[in-house]
Amino acid sequence: MNRNIWVAGILVDERANHALEVQQVLTEFGPVITSRGGIPDPGRRRGIITLTMQATDDEKQDLENKLKKIPGVSVKSLCLAESTE
């Protein structure tokens, strides 16, 4: 099973309304997430989360699809390195 290194950016509009749903998805994928950073800003309605993951293509795509089903959430990712296994 090839696990590539991915970086993903997540933009959450109306973050106060969708934070719980986003958190549930990220918790589900916790085993493949190696780092997470967030920019909370109470004065703005948007939230930005960055993830670094070591995941298969299918795991990465499943995470993205689940996040994109949440209203106001957009996700972009890129592969930094292919698996060396």
C-alpha positions, 0 to 999 in steps of 0.5 A, spaced: 500 500 500 503 506 497 502 512 502 504 518 499 505 525 503 500 530 501 499 537 503 491 539 504 488 546 505 481 547 507 477 553 507 471 553 511 466 558 510 461 560 516 466 556 520 462 557 527 456 553 523 460 547 520 466 546 525 463 540 529 462 537 522 469 538 519 472 536 526 468 529 526 471 528 519 478 530 521 478 525 527 475 519 522 482 520 518 486 521 524 491 515 523 493 518 516 494 525 518 501 527 521 500 534 522 494 539 522 494 547 523 489 552 524 488 559 523 482 561 528 480 568 527 473 570 531 473 576 527 472 573 521 467 568 518 472 563 515 477 558 518 483 555 514 486 549 516 492 546 513 494 538 513 500 534 512 498 527 511 501 520 509 495 517 505 493 512 499 490 516 494 484 513 496 484 515 503 486 522 501 480 522 496 475 519 501 477 525 506 476 530 501 470 528 498 467 527 505 469 534 507 466 537 500 459 534 502 459 539 508 456 546 506 461 552 505 467 547 505 473 547 500 479 543 499 485 543 495 491 538 496 497 536 492 502 530 493 509 533 496 512 526 495 510 519 492 511 513 497 518 510 497 515 503 500 
